Amino acid sequence: MDNQHEDSADGQLDEIKSLIKSKKKIEAIKRLREETGRGLKEAKDLVEEIERKMVADGELDKASPVGCSGVILLAAATIGAGAAWLLA
């Protein structure tokens, strides 16, 4: 029976890692909470710990994500450059 528990835990970890790789951290936190009954903060901290370990182990490249703020900054810079060009 311990083997079944270990297999289940490994499957959960694989699923959490897959969600992290797919940039679905919130879904990973939700899934961890559903499967383990952990609280929100505890699940979030654990998912972030798993993510840090994945980066350290080379499983995940953390340098590439842009996020919403990066897109907004890029759009603002583009608009600003276009306005400067029009005014010149």
Residue, then its C-alpha position, 0 to 999 in steps of 0.5 A: m500500500d505504501n507503493q500506491h501512496e508513493d506512486s500517487a504522490d509522484g503523479q501529483l508532483d509530476e502534474i504540479k510540475s507540468l502545470i508550472k511548466s505551462k505557466k499555470k501556477i494558479e492552477a497548480i496551487k488549486r490542484l495541490r489544495e484539492e489533492t492535499g487539503r492544504g491551505l492557500k498560503e501553504a500550497k502557494d509556498l509549496v508550489e513556489e518551492i517546487e518552481r525554485k527547485m525546478v529552476a535550480d535543477g534546470e527543468l525550468d527556464k525562469a528568465s523567459p516569462v514576461g507577464c502582464s506588466g512586461v507586456i504593458l511596459l512594452a506597449a507603452a514604450t512602443i506608443g511613446a516611440g510612435a508619438a515621438w516619431l510623429l512629433a519629430 
